[in-house]
Structures are given as structure tokens and as C-alpha cells.
Amino acid sequence: MNLEKTRELEREFHACQKILTAIGDEVRQKLLLLMLMENREEIRVADLADKTSLTRPAVSHHIQILKDAGVIKSRKRGKCVYYYFDSTCQNVDALLRLLENVRSIIKMMKQSETTLEEK
């Protein structure tokens, strides 16, 4: 792999660091799945806490990490804060590009390895 590709991959990993950390946690994965299964546009922390063994502060902590990573957004209505998925999916798209580039590099390495073995 050349230096340019390595630097590009390094930049992509850096850009995706927050989303990788956010979705890498099992608790946050379960919260995301709950949000998807609820089949609602928005959900409150209290609703998520009621469906898990987590306290409201614990759910809020995990939701904030997902929000900081650009996976979800929030909207305040009265005293309640509602959370929903970021429909732009910009950070998810960046993660998919990163993974596609990693896959491409792995394939190139495998092809190079096969070529060397044939010689």
C-alpha cells in the first residue's frame, strides 16, 4: 500500500472515530435497535429507560455519545426532549466509505499475494 493510500485511510479513520466508538458499544447498539424497533419517528430517554435495565442518566449518557457521533439528533418540545435518527446519514456514509476502502485494500493485498505465489 502506498503512502498516499495510507494517509487517506488514516484521515478516514480519524473522521470516523466518534461513530466507531459510538456504535462499538453493546449498550448503545441495544439502544439503537430499540429505537428502530419502536417504529416511531422520535423517542424520549424515559421511554428507552423503561424498556431497559438502565437508569435515565445512563440512557442519557449513551444517547449523548450517539448524538455527538452524528447518529441521532434531538428536538425539544415543551419540557421533553425527543431523539430521532439523523436522516442525512453523513457520518454513516463516511463510515461506509471507510469500510469500502479497507475492503478494497485487503483485496489488492490478496491479489498481490496471489501473484507472488504464482511466480
N, C-alpha and C positions, 0 to 999 in steps of 0.2 A: 504494500500500500504506500502510495507516495505521500509526501509531506503535506501537499495541498488537501488531499482527501482526509488525512489525519486531523488537520486543523479544522476543516469543515465539520467533521464528526464531533470534535471537541466543542465547537460552538453550539452545535445542535444539542449535545448532552447538557451543556450549561443552560441553554434556553429551556430545556425540558425538565430541569432539576426539580422544580416545585411540583409539577404534575406527577413526576415519577414518585416522589416522596408521598404525595397526597394519595395516590391510588395504590401505592405499595403496602399500605397499612390494612390489615384484615378488618379492623373495626370500621374504617372508612369505606371499605369495599361493601360491607354489610349495609351501611347507611345508604350508599348509592343504590344498592339493589332494592332496599326498602322504598326509596324514593321512586324508583322505576315501577315497582310492583303496586304502589298506591294508586297509580294511574290517575293522578291529579296533576294539575299544572303547577301547584305550589303546595308546600308543606311547612308546618311550624316545628320548631325544636321540640316543643311539648308533645306533638304527635309522634315524632320519632322516638323520644324517650319512653313514651307509653308502650311502644312496640318492641323495646329492647330492655335489657337489664341495666342500661346506662342511666346515669343521672342527667338532668337537664344541663348542668355545667359541663359534663363530659361530652354530651352531644354537641353543645355549642362550640367547645374547643375543636372537635373534629370537623364540624361544619365550617368553622373559620379557616381551617387549613385548606379545605376543599375550595372555599371561596377565594382565598389568596392564590390558589393554583389556577384559578380561572375555570374551574369545572362547573361551579354553581354561582348564582347571583342571588341577591336578596332585594326584597321590596317591603317597605314598612307601610302598614295600613292601620291607622289608629295606634294602639299600643302593641300590636302584634307585628312580628317580622316573619315574612314568608320567604321560603327558599325555593329556587327552581333551577333547572339546568340552563347553562349558558347556551343559547341556541346558535350562537356564531361558531362554536366549537373550535375556535382558533387554536387553543392550546392542545386540544385533542388532535387536530390536524397536524400541528407541529410534531407531536409525539409519533403519529403515524408516518410522517416523512422520515423522522429519525430511524424508526424501526425498519422502514423500507431501505434506507441507506445502509444500515447494518446488514440486512439480509443480502443486499447487492454485493457488499464487500466480502461477506462469507462465501457467496457463490463464486466470486472472482478468485478467491484464495483456493477454493476447492478445485476450480478449473486449472489453476496454475499447478497445484499439487498433482493433479491427474496427468497433466502434460509432462511434468518432470518424471513421473513414474513410468511413462511410456517410452522415455528416451533411454 
